[in-house]
Amino acid sequence: MHLDEPLSDKEFNELDKFLMSDKVGDDGMTMDALHGYLTAIALGPEMIPMAEWLPLVWGLPDQAQPQFKNDKEMQRIINLIARFMNEIQITFEVAPQEYEPLFCIMEQNGKELIDGETWAWGFWEGMQLRADAWEAAWESTEIGPLLQPIYLLGAEEIKEDELKFVDTPEKCHALALNVETSIPAIRRFWAPLRKSGVTTVKRDAPKTGRNDPCPCGSGKKFKACCGAEPTLH
């Protein structure tokens, strides 16, 4: 299975089951949090290597790895996450109008409401990887206000006088809708800078060779880890 192929429903559920298992930490990311996290990384100010962002997915102390049952499982799960990321990136490049945040839906008083807090938390965590660089967006009169709903829904702490904006499911639903409509503008804001960054990486950084250490940080050779084709069962 190639890295540019989207996850099937079966693979999505497989990754979801792993992330919900005891192999990851209590603060590990669920699929909706992971989607928000990868979205922030995919559209943000600069490229971030997988070796840097992957450990935070697990939610384990000292950025430890999960207790994979074997190397094959490690390779498989990391490959699924890499493809999940690529799916987001390809959507932004090829059909950005088709991008949709992976929000949860809950029922409240007979109505279906969007629960976007976990997704927004993931996005917020992705922003924190390059918090200084994101300042340019916060300072923008166009983009700064669009980031506010993400902050209100996803930040670990907000100001006491801001709690009134998220104190009911209906208000959180409205904020989540604002987040969804804001993503295209946030992406357009960063796109020129990201393109410059990609060009620089291609020019100055050597491509990972099959015998080089895998950038995911596993300690294995690339050809035996993320560069290998997974075996489907």
WOPE-V157305 format. One record per helix or strand. SS is the DSSP state (helix for helix, strand for strand). FROM is the first residue (numbers start at 1). LEN is the number of residues. If there is no record, write none. Layout:
# WOPE-V157305
SS:FROM:LEN  SS:FROM:LEN
This chain:
# WOPE-V157305
helix:9:11  helix:31:13  helix:50:4  helix:55:4  helix:61:3  helix:71:24  helix:96:3  strand:104:5  strand:111:5  helix:117:12  helix:131:8  helix:144:11  helix:160:6  helix:169:36  strand:213:1  strand:221:1  helix:222:3
